[in-house]
Amino acid sequence: KAGVTQTPRYLIKTRGQQVTLSCSPISGHRSVSWYQQTPGQGLQFLFEYFSETQRNKGNFPGRFSGRQFSNSRSEMNVSTLELGDSALYLCASSPVGKGYNEQFFGPGTRLTVL
Amino acid sequence: QKEVEQDPGPLSVPEGAIVSLNCTYSNSAFQYFMWYRQYSRKGPELLMYTYSSGNKEDGRFTAQVDKSSKYISLFIRDSQPSDSATYLCAMGLTGANSKLTFGKGITLSVRP
């Protein structure tokens, strides 16, 4: 079974631009969560989508948004990029009604904001 | 105070050593406790998962949870160079909530 895939793997943007990252969950997984990982703050929860609806949200500004499609693929968007948005963005997928031990992470998208 | 605090690193040990990694937490509502391993340029992979106080062993790895002290540990016996990675503790609530709260992670280097 293929794992969680994220595209692109690396991205360089400049301040003020916007960016869209994509996550394809494991087949059959309907929940997708997004995390931001930085050296200073570690891994922080952004939001979770299930059945095309945002089910949970972390403490990030409104510049961070996401969506999920009917095939469970998810995208996250960051508008008006700031230098501090440079991070590894990870998504994780899990099946419905299963525990944390069935949540799997993708390899991440490394975003650099110049 | 952050909800989850993890001992800062980095940590360097010789091959064969016993490694002890620790996290404390402040939210008594956490019910699920996990340890993830993350290699460079990879996403975190689940190493240990438990939801009760006590010890859980899996090969060379033992996870320990003390809910009364709000303290969790990961022990690695007979450490190998292949164990060199960043280790993250994570905690979750009950219910349909998939949100995990992570420690900042500690980078472990096992010297041959």
Interface residues (C-beta under 8 A of the other chain):
Chain A: V4 S31 S33 Y35 Q41 G42 L43 Q44 F45 E48 R55 N56 G58 L90 A92 S94 G97 G99 Y100 N101 Q103 F104 F105 G106 P107 G108
Chain B: Y32 M34 Y36 R41 K42 G43 P44 E45 L46 Y49 L88 A90 G92 A96 N97 S98 K99 L100 T101 F102 G103 K104 G105
